[in-house]
Amino acid sequence: MLGAAALALPASAQTWPAKPVSLIVPFPAGGTTDVLARALSDRLAQSLGQAVIVENKPGAGATLGADYVAKSRPDGHTLLIGAVHHTIAPSVYRKLPYDFQKDLAPVTEIALVPNVLVVNATTPVRSVAELVAMLKAQPGAHNFGSNGNGTAQHLIGTQFENMTGTQFSHIPYKGSGPLATDLLGGQILMSFDTVTPVLPHIKAGKLRALAVTTARRSSALPEVPTLDEAGLKGFAIGTWFGVLAPAATPKEIVARLNTELVRIIQSPDFRKRMAEIGAEPIGNTPEQMAAQIRSETDKFARLVKDAKVVIE
């Protein structure tokens, strides 16, 4: 019976993986996407019996890496570490060379990571209220950094600006690594990055966390209030990360990938690693991930329209 079942599978599914698998990270090394990819790669390699290589392809608010995977051979050997940014991009970019919902097949969500409003520890402000007061006293004099135009960090900053009635400049970076360098160096006032890349700097006393952007507090920073608690009622945006394949990838390969990845995500050692970086592991079905993508694409379309964010 098992032999007959194997013969019923497409030849590509039977032999997969036939070579190393590439995990495409659409940001530079050092950010949350990169950290999650590297946390998965060795474990997935052990499960598949093939090397799993992390490749960084940053640029254009994570859309360059997504386009690369969307146009790759649909044989299960090239995968994208996608994120919430990809559900924002269709609303902020006038033209994209791919359709995120049509050209990529969801496999599973890896984790949800809260974003956190941080300032350099040398800045005198110690609360959201004090920050807002400073920004209002000096309209347009300060800036915030994000890891790219059209990313969640960019939209969170714009939403913060609109809800507080403040005015400051947006400085886009290619990823969290260069963003953190300038934040620590004092070139920018603040950022709304995910917890993972800034947590070591917060613990070291170099950055000060003022609030998290999700509806609930972060388990990694339980003493830090939410923006909702800090007075921005209803503010709730977080960053999820997941694995996607080119749309025409055989369903059998997607199913195998889902099985292997969910097993890894639910394993005690992976969950321990997620707790260390402030991430909440997920591990859901392709259908659940697809529903999340549809829902968030619609939600962010409304937020982008209200915020009037458009990138040529």
N, C-alpha and C positions, 0 to 999 in steps of 0.2 A: 504493500500500500504506500509506504513512504517513497519508494522508487517511482511509482506512478505519479505521486504528487509532485516530485521533483521534476519529472519530465514535462509536467503541465506548465511549469514556470517558463517565462521567456529565458532564452540563453543568457542574456545580460544579467538577469536576476540570479541565475544559478551560479555564475562565475564571480559575482560581485562580492567583495571588492577585488579587482584583478591587479590593482596597483595602489600606490599611496593615495590617501584621500586628503584633499586640501580644504581647510576651514578658512574662508575668506573673512577677514576682519576689516570693515570699512573705515577704520580709524587707525592712527599710529599706535605703536606699542605704549603700554603704560596706563591706558584707560580701562574702564570696566569691561567693555566688549572684549578687549585683548586678554584681560585677566580671566574672564569666564572661558574664552576659547582655549587658553592654555590649561585651565583646570580640567577641561573635558578631553583634550587631545590625547594625553597619555592613557587615560582610562578607556577611551574609545578605541585606541590602537590595540590595547590588550583584548578587547571584546571582538574586534574585527580580524585580528591577526595580520593587520597591515599598518604601516606607518600612517600617522595622521599629522599633517604639517599645517601649522598656522602661518598664513600669509597676510600681511598688512597691506591694504590697498585703500589709503585714505583719500579724502577730497570731496568737495561739493556736498557737505552735510550728509555724508555716508552714502550718497547716491552713486558714486563711481564704482564702489565695490558691489553694490546691488546690481548695477547694470552689467558688470563683468560676469557675475554668476548667472543672471538671467539669460545671457547670451552664450553660456558655456554648454558643452555637450551634456545632455540629460542622462548621464550614465551613473550618477551617484558618487562620482569622484571629486566633484567640486560643489561645496556647500557654503552657504552664507550664514554668518552670525548676524542676524537681523535684529532690529530694535524698534522701539516706539517711534524713533526718528523717521522711519520709513513710512509710517502711517500719516505723518505730518507733511512730508515732502510733496505729495500730489497737490496739496493746497497752497503751498508757498512758492513752488517753482512753476513758471508759466509753461515750460515744456520739459518733460522727462523722456529719455530714450527707451524707457521700459514702463510696463504697467505692473506695479507691485503685486496686485491681487491676481492678475492673469498670467504673469510670466514667471512666478515663483510659487512653489508648492510648500506650504507649511509642514513641518515635521513635528516639532514640539517647542513649547516655551521652556527656557532654562530657569529663569529667575526673574523676580521683580526686585528692583533696587531703588530705594527712596532717593530723591534729589535733596540736597541740603544747601541752604543759603549760608555761605561762609564769607568772612572778611579776614583780611590780614590782622593778626593779633596785635599789631602796633596801632591799629585804628582804634580811636577812643570809644566807638559805639559798642554797646554790650547787649542790645536788644533790637528787635524789629522796630519798635516805636522810636528808639533813638536814631536808628538808621534812617527811617522815614523823615524824621525831623531835620536831620543833616541834609538829606537830599532836597527837601523843600526849601531849606535856607539857601542852598546853592544850586538852583536849577540848571541842569546841563553841564555842571562842572565835573561830574564824576562819570565813571564807566563801569560796565560789567562785562565779563568774558563768558563765551560759550564755546563748546567744541564744534562749532560750525553753524553757518546760516541754515535755518530751517530745522534745526534739531530741537529736542525737547527743552534743553537749557535755554535756547534762544526764545522759544515761545513762553516758557515760564517767566523769564525776565520781562518780556513784553506784557504778560498778564499782570505781573507784580506792579509794573509801572502804571498800567491802566487802573488797577484797583486801589493804588495808594495815591494817585494824582501826582506822581513824581515824574521827573524827566532826567534821563541819563543816557549815555551812549553805549551802543552794543559793539563789542570787539570780537569778531569771530576768529577762532583758531582751528587748526586741522585736527585737534584732538585734545584729550585731557592732559597729556604730558606737557606740551608747550603752554597750555593754559595755566597749569599749576605753577610752572616756572615763573611766569609773569605775575601771578597772584602773590606768590611768595616774595617776589622781588619788589612788589609795590607798584608795578606798572598799571595794574587795574585794581579797583576798589573791592570788587566782590564777584562771586560766581554762584551759579545754581547747579553745580555739577552733581553727579551721583556720589553716594557716600563712599564707594570703594576707593577711588584715587585720592580723596582728601582725608580719609579717616586717619592714616598715619600722621599727617600734619596737624590734625586736630588734637590727637593724643600727645603729640610732641609740643603742643602749645604754640605752634607757629601760625595756625589758622584758628579763628573763633567761629563756632557754629551758632547761628542765631535762630534757625528754624528749619524743619523739614517740610517738603512740599506735598507729601502724601496725606491722606485722611487720618492715618494712624501714625503714632510716633515710631521711630526706627528702633529695632531691638539693639542695634549697635550703638545708638545714642539716646537711651531712654530718658535722659534728663533734658533733652532738647525739645521744645514745644513744636507743634505743627504751626503752619502759617494761619490755619483756621483758628487755632487757640490764641495766636498772636494778634488776632483782630481782622484777618482777611477771611471773612466767613465764606465757606463753600469752596475754598481753594483746595484742590485735590488732584495733583498730577504726579505720577511716578514713571519710572522707566523700566519697561520689560525688555528682555532679550530672549531670542529664540533661534532655532535652526531652520533654514529653508533650503530647498533644492530647486534646480530649474524645473519649470512646470511640467515638462514631458517626461520627467523621471519615472520609470516603471513603478506602479503602486506597490509592488512586492518589495522593492528596494526602500521606498519611503516607510513601509510598514516595519521592515527589519530595523531601519534606522531608529524609528520611534521606539521600538521594543528595547533596543540596546541603550538608547539615550535615557529613557525613563528609568530603566533599571539603575543606571549610573547616578542620575539626579536624585533618586530616592535612597541611595546607599548612605550608610552612616558617615563614611569618611568624606563624601562629597558634601553632605549637609553640614558637617563640621567646618569644611572649608568655606562654605557659603556664609556661615555665621561669623567667621573671622573677618570677612570682607563686607559685612552688613547687607548681604543679599538674602532674599527669601526664595528658596527653591520651589519650582512649580512642577514641571513634567506632566503635561497634559496630552490630549490626542490631537492629531492634525485638524480634525473638525472643530475642536474647541479653540485651537489657535486661529483658524480661519475666521471663526465667529468674532474673536477678539479683534482681529485685524479690521474686519468690516465695521465693527462698532466704533473703534477708535478713529478710523479714517473719517467716519461721519462726524464724530465728536470734535476732532481737531479742525475739520473743515469749518465748523461753526465758530470755533475759537479764533481761527486765523482770519475769518471774515470780519469778526468783531474787532480784532486787533489790527487789521489792515496791514498784515505782513505779506509782502510779495517780493520774490527774488527773480530777477530776469534770467 
